[in-house]
Amino acid sequence: MTSSTTYEIYPDNKGEFRYRMKSLRNETIMVSESFKSKEQCLKAVEQLKTYNPKKIRHKLKVTKDHRCYFKLVAPRYGVIGISEPYNTVHDCKIGLSFVLLSTPSALIKECSL
C-alpha cells in the first residue's frame, strides 16, 4: 500500500517526545503517550511499523459526550496509541482500519514545537 500517511515525532510541553499519526489529508488520527527521549519515540514508531496488524489488539471507548475513540494495545508494550474522537462507532472503526493498514508504509518525520 503506497502511503503519504506520516508519523510525526515532536517534543511536548514537558520536554518529552510523542508521535502523532497524520492522515493523507493531514488530520491527526492517533497520538502516543510521552517518551523520555526522541530515540525512544522513534524506536516505538519503528516497532509499531513492524507489527502484524492481526496481533495488535484494540479497545473501543466512549467519551462522556458519546464520541468513540480507540486504543491500540501491543503485546508486551501495552497502549501504543490513542485515536482522536469520532462522532460514530462506524467512523471509529474506519479510522482503526486505516491505521492498521497504513502503518507499515507510513513515513516518519521529525518536527519541532
C-alpha atoms as an extended CHARMM CRD file, in Angstrom:
* protein
*
       113  EXT
         1         1  MET       CA              0.0000000000        0.0000000000        0.0000000000  PROA      1               0.0000000000
         2         2  THR       CA              1.5140000000        3.3110000000       -1.0650000000  PROA      2               0.0000000000
         3         3  SER       CA              1.0160000000        5.9670000000        1.5430000000  PROA      3               0.0000000000
         4         4  SER       CA              1.8000000000        9.5130000000        2.4290000000  PROA      4               0.0000000000
         5         5  THR       CA              0.4760000000        8.8500000000        5.9000000000  PROA      5               0.0000000000
         6         6  THR       CA              3.0340000000       10.1880000000        8.3500000000  PROA      6               0.0000000000
         7         7  TYR       CA              4.1810000000        9.6040000000       11.9000000000  PROA      7               0.0000000000
         8         8  GLU       CA              5.3500000000       12.9550000000       13.2310000000  PROA      8               0.0000000000
         9         9  ILE       CA              7.8230000000       12.8780000000       16.1300000000  PROA      9               0.0000000000
        10        10  TYR       CA              7.6270000000       16.0530000000       18.2210000000  PROA      10              0.0000000000
        11        11  PRO       CA              8.6380000000       17.4350000000       21.6240000000  PROA      11              0.0000000000
        12        12  ASP       CA              5.7790000000       18.1060000000       24.0240000000  PROA      12              0.0000000000
        13        13  ASN       CA              5.4780000000       20.9500000000       26.5440000000  PROA      13              0.0000000000
        14        14  LYS       CA              7.3080000000       18.9190000000       29.2100000000  PROA      14              0.0000000000
        15        15  GLY       CA             10.3900000000       18.3010000000       27.0580000000  PROA      15              0.0000000000
        16        16  GLU       CA              9.4460000000       14.6870000000       26.3630000000  PROA      16              0.0000000000
        17        17  PHE       CA              8.6260000000       13.2470000000       22.9400000000  PROA      17              0.0000000000
        18        18  ARG       CA              5.4540000000       11.9430000000       21.3460000000  PROA      18              0.0000000000
        19        19  TYR       CA              4.3090000000       10.7870000000       17.9500000000  PROA      19              0.0000000000
        20        20  ARG       CA              1.1210000000       11.5490000000       16.1110000000  PROA      20              0.0000000000
        21        21  MET       CA             -0.1370000000        9.7630000000       13.0320000000  PROA      21              0.0000000000
        22        22  LYS       CA             -1.3700000000       12.1450000000       10.3400000000  PROA      22              0.0000000000
        23        23  SER       CA             -3.7210000000       11.0970000000        7.5490000000  PROA      23              0.0000000000
        24        24  LEU       CA             -3.4000000000       11.7590000000        3.8540000000  PROA      24              0.0000000000
        25        25  ARG       CA             -5.4330000000       14.9450000000        4.4880000000  PROA      25              0.0000000000
        26        26  ASN       CA             -3.0620000000       15.9900000000        7.3010000000  PROA      26              0.0000000000
        27        27  GLU       CA             -5.5960000000       15.1950000000       10.0300000000  PROA      27              0.0000000000
        28        28  THR       CA             -4.3490000000       13.7590000000       13.3210000000  PROA      28              0.0000000000
        29        29  ILE       CA             -5.6370000000       10.2040000000       13.6540000000  PROA      29              0.0000000000
        30        30  MET       CA             -3.7190000000        8.8820000000       16.6350000000  PROA      30              0.0000000000
        31        31  VAL       CA             -1.2700000000       10.1240000000       19.2820000000  PROA      31              0.0000000000
        32        32  SER       CA              1.1040000000        8.3900000000       21.6590000000  PROA      32              0.0000000000
        33        33  GLU       CA              1.8860000000        8.7500000000       25.2930000000  PROA      33              0.0000000000
        34        34  SER       CA              5.1580000000       10.5380000000       26.1020000000  PROA      34              0.0000000000
        35        35  PHE       CA              8.6740000000        9.1160000000       25.8270000000  PROA      35              0.0000000000
        36        36  LYS       CA             11.7080000000       10.4000000000       27.7390000000  PROA      36              0.0000000000
        37        37  SER       CA             13.8260000000       10.7540000000       24.5960000000  PROA      37              0.0000000000
        38        38  LYS       CA             13.4200000000       11.2290000000       20.8660000000  PROA      38              0.0000000000
        39        39  GLU       CA             15.2940000000        7.9610000000       20.3180000000  PROA      39              0.0000000000
        40        40  GLN       CA             12.7540000000        6.0210000000       22.4290000000  PROA      40              0.0000000000
        41        41  CYS       CA              9.8990000000        7.6100000000       20.4870000000  PROA      41              0.0000000000
        42        42  LEU       CA             11.4810000000        6.7900000000       17.1190000000  PROA      42              0.0000000000
        43        43  LYS       CA             12.1000000000        3.2160000000       18.2470000000  PROA      43              0.0000000000
        44        44  ALA       CA              8.4480000000        2.8570000000       19.2650000000  PROA      44              0.0000000000
        45        45  VAL       CA              7.2710000000        4.0150000000       15.8310000000  PROA      45              0.0000000000
        46        46  GLU       CA              9.6990000000        1.6770000000       14.0680000000  PROA      46              0.0000000000
        47        47  GLN       CA              8.4290000000       -1.2160000000       16.1830000000  PROA      47              0.0000000000
        48        48  LEU       CA              4.8280000000       -0.2460000000       15.5040000000  PROA      48              0.0000000000
        49        49  LYS       CA              5.5320000000       -0.3330000000       11.7740000000  PROA      49              0.0000000000
        50        50  THR       CA              6.7320000000       -3.9540000000       12.0390000000  PROA      50              0.0000000000
        51        51  TYR       CA              3.7640000000       -5.3440000000       13.9840000000  PROA      51              0.0000000000
        52        52  ASN       CA              1.4060000000       -7.7400000000       12.3070000000  PROA      52              0.0000000000
        53        53  PRO       CA             -1.9190000000       -5.8230000000       12.3360000000  PROA      53              0.0000000000
        54        54  LYS       CA             -3.6840000000       -9.0390000000       13.3610000000  PROA      54              0.0000000000
        55        55  LYS       CA             -1.6590000000       -9.1530000000       16.5940000000  PROA      55              0.0000000000
        56        56  ILE       CA             -2.3900000000       -5.5880000000       17.6710000000  PROA      56              0.0000000000
        57        57  ARG       CA             -5.4110000000       -5.5370000000       19.9100000000  PROA      57              0.0000000000
        58        58  HSD       CA             -7.7250000000       -2.5850000000       20.1210000000  PROA      58              0.0000000000
        59        59  LYS       CA            -10.2630000000       -1.2700000000       22.5620000000  PROA      59              0.0000000000
        60        60  LEU       CA            -13.1510000000        0.9320000000       21.5130000000  PROA      60              0.0000000000
        61        61  LYS       CA            -14.0330000000        3.5050000000       24.1630000000  PROA      61              0.0000000000
        62        62  VAL       CA            -16.7420000000        6.1460000000       24.5000000000  PROA      62              0.0000000000
        63        63  THR       CA            -16.2110000000        9.6740000000       25.8300000000  PROA      63              0.0000000000
        64        64  LYS       CA            -18.6050000000       11.4790000000       28.1790000000  PROA      64              0.0000000000
        65        65  ASP       CA            -20.0710000000       13.3110000000       25.1950000000  PROA      65              0.0000000000
        66        66  HSD       CA            -20.7700000000        9.9370000000       23.4780000000  PROA      66              0.0000000000
        67        67  ARG       CA            -17.9950000000       10.0920000000       20.8990000000  PROA      67              0.0000000000
        68        68  CYS       CA            -15.9950000000        6.9610000000       20.1000000000  PROA      68              0.0000000000
        69        69  TYR       CA            -12.2110000000        6.5040000000       20.1130000000  PROA      69              0.0000000000
        70        70  PHE       CA             -9.8330000000        3.5520000000       20.0530000000  PROA      70              0.0000000000
        71        71  LYS       CA             -6.7200000000        2.4980000000       21.9170000000  PROA      71              0.0000000000
        72        72  LEU       CA             -4.1710000000        0.2510000000       20.2330000000  PROA      72              0.0000000000
        73        73  VAL       CA             -2.5780000000       -2.2850000000       22.5440000000  PROA      73              0.0000000000
        74        74  ALA       CA              0.5240000000       -4.2130000000       21.5060000000  PROA      74              0.0000000000
        75        75  PRO       CA              1.7980000000       -7.4140000000       23.1000000000  PROA      75              0.0000000000
        76        76  ARG       CA              4.4490000000       -6.7050000000       25.7770000000  PROA      76              0.0000000000
        77        77  TYR       CA              4.1320000000       -2.9150000000       25.3560000000  PROA      77              0.0000000000
        78        78  GLY       CA              0.6110000000       -2.0230000000       26.4280000000  PROA      78              0.0000000000
        79        79  VAL       CA             -1.1130000000        1.0330000000       24.9350000000  PROA      79              0.0000000000
        80        80  ILE       CA              0.7840000000        2.2520000000       21.8730000000  PROA      80              0.0000000000
        81        81  GLY       CA             -1.6710000000        4.8090000000       20.5340000000  PROA      81              0.0000000000
        82        82  ILE       CA             -4.9290000000        6.6010000000       21.2390000000  PROA      82              0.0000000000
        83        83  SER       CA             -7.1310000000        7.9340000000       18.4640000000  PROA      83              0.0000000000
        84        84  GLU       CA             -8.8650000000       11.2400000000       18.1760000000  PROA      84              0.0000000000
        85        85  PRO       CA            -12.6090000000       11.0160000000       18.9860000000  PROA      85              0.0000000000
        86        86  TYR       CA            -15.0540000000       10.1250000000       16.2150000000  PROA      86              0.0000000000
        87        87  ASN       CA            -18.7460000000       11.0060000000       16.0420000000  PROA      87              0.0000000000
        88        88  THR       CA            -19.8560000000        7.4250000000       15.3910000000  PROA      88              0.0000000000
        89        89  VAL       CA            -18.6670000000        3.9070000000       16.1370000000  PROA      89              0.0000000000
        90        90  HSD       CA            -18.7080000000        3.2320000000       12.3840000000  PROA      90              0.0000000000
        91        91  ASP       CA            -16.3110000000        6.1380000000       11.7030000000  PROA      91              0.0000000000
        92        92  CYS       CA            -14.0960000000        4.9930000000       14.5880000000  PROA      92              0.0000000000
        93        93  LYS       CA            -13.8250000000        1.5090000000       13.0750000000  PROA      93              0.0000000000
        94        94  ILE       CA            -12.9180000000        3.0190000000        9.7000000000  PROA      94              0.0000000000
        95        95  GLY       CA            -10.1810000000        5.0760000000       11.3970000000  PROA      95              0.0000000000
        96        96  LEU       CA             -8.8870000000        1.9780000000       13.1720000000  PROA      96              0.0000000000
        97        97  SER       CA             -8.7530000000        0.0150000000        9.9070000000  PROA      97              0.0000000000
        98        98  PHE       CA             -6.9170000000        2.8760000000        8.2240000000  PROA      98              0.0000000000
        99        99  VAL       CA             -4.2730000000        2.9620000000       10.9760000000  PROA      99              0.0000000000
       100       100  LEU       CA             -3.7120000000       -0.7910000000       10.8470000000  PROA      100             0.0000000000
       101       101  LEU       CA             -3.4390000000       -0.8570000000        7.0470000000  PROA      101             0.0000000000
       102       102  SER       CA             -1.3170000000        2.2540000000        6.5210000000  PROA      102             0.0000000000
       103       103  THR       CA              1.1660000000        1.9860000000        9.4130000000  PROA      103             0.0000000000
       104       104  PRO       CA              3.7110000000       -0.3220000000        7.6960000000  PROA      104             0.0000000000
       105       105  SER       CA              4.2130000000        2.1380000000        4.8160000000  PROA      105             0.0000000000
       106       106  ALA       CA              3.8630000000        5.3800000000        6.7910000000  PROA      106             0.0000000000
       107       107  LEU       CA              6.6570000000        7.9220000000        6.6340000000  PROA      107             0.0000000000
       108       108  ILE       CA              8.4240000000        9.2250000000        9.7490000000  PROA      108             0.0000000000
       109       109  LYS       CA              9.0010000000       12.9560000000       10.1060000000  PROA      109             0.0000000000
       110       110  GLU       CA             10.7170000000       14.8190000000       12.9340000000  PROA      110             0.0000000000
       111       111  CYS       CA              9.0150000000       18.0820000000       13.9290000000  PROA      111             0.0000000000
       112       112  SER       CA              9.6110000000       20.8970000000       16.3900000000  PROA      112             0.0000000000
       113       113  LEU       CA              7.0480000000       22.6630000000       18.5830000000  PROA      113             0.0000000000
